[in-house]
C-alpha cells in the first residue's frame, strides 16, 4: 500500500488512516509528506525509522499517537500540526537528534514519556493551552536548558522532568495545583 522511492515515503492521496507500524523500522525512509486526506494515524507508524529526517504532517491530524516517532534518531525538528490536542505516550521517545519542536496552542495534554530521551532538545515552550504534563513526559532530556510556560498548567507530574540535568530553573506557573 505504501512505497519508498529514493528515501521518500509515498502515501496515496485519499488515504484517511495510516495503520499501526506502517513504516516501522524502515531505515531507508528519509522523508515523508503525509497527504491532507489523512485524519488519523495508529500507534508506531514511524517507530524505528532511524534514517527519517523530514516529516510534514497535515492540519487534519488531531493526535500524535503512542510511539509514532519512537527511535527516529535523525529527526532534528518537527512542526506539530495546528489542531493537535494530544501528544500521546512515547510519541517522540528516543528522538535523540530532535533539537527543536514547535508545540501549537491547540495541545492540551503531553502524555507519559512523550519526549523521553530527547537529549538534543535545548528549549521547550509550553503553550497556555496545556493543562497536563504526564509522568516522565520529558525524562532524560539532558540537553534541555530552558523551559518556558506561557500559562498555567493544572497538573505537572512529579517526574515529568526527571533526568533533565542541565535544566537549572523551572518557574512553576501560578495556579498549578499538582507538581
C-alpha positions, 0 to 999 in steps of 0.5 A: 500500500505504501512505497519508498522511492529514493528515501521518500515515503509515498502515501496515496492521496485519499488515504484517511488512516495510516495503520499501526507500524506502517513504516516501522523500522524502515531505515531507508525512509528519509522523508515523508509528506503525509497527504491532507486526506489523512485524519488519523494515524495508529500507534508506531507508524514511524517507530524505528525509522532511524534514517527519517529526517523530514516529516510534514504532517497535515492540519487534519491530524488531531493526535500524535499517537503512542510511539509514532516517532519512537527511535527516529534518531535523525529527526532534528525538528518537527512542526506539530500540526495546528489542531493537535490536542494530544501528544500521546505516550512515547510519541517522540521517545528516543528522538535523540537528534530532535533539537527543536519542536514547535508545540501549537496552542491547540495541545492540551495534554503531553502524555507519559514519556512523550519526549523521553530521551530527547537529549538534543532538545535545548528549549521547550515552550509550553503553550497556555493551552496545556493543562497536563504534563504526564509522568516522565513526559520529558525524562532524560532530556539532558540537553534541555536548558530552558523551559518556558510556560506561557500559562498555567498548567493544572497538573505537572507530574512529579517526574515529568522532568526527571533526568533533565540535568542541565535544566537549572530553573523551572518557574512553576506557573501560578495556579498549578495545583499538582507538581 
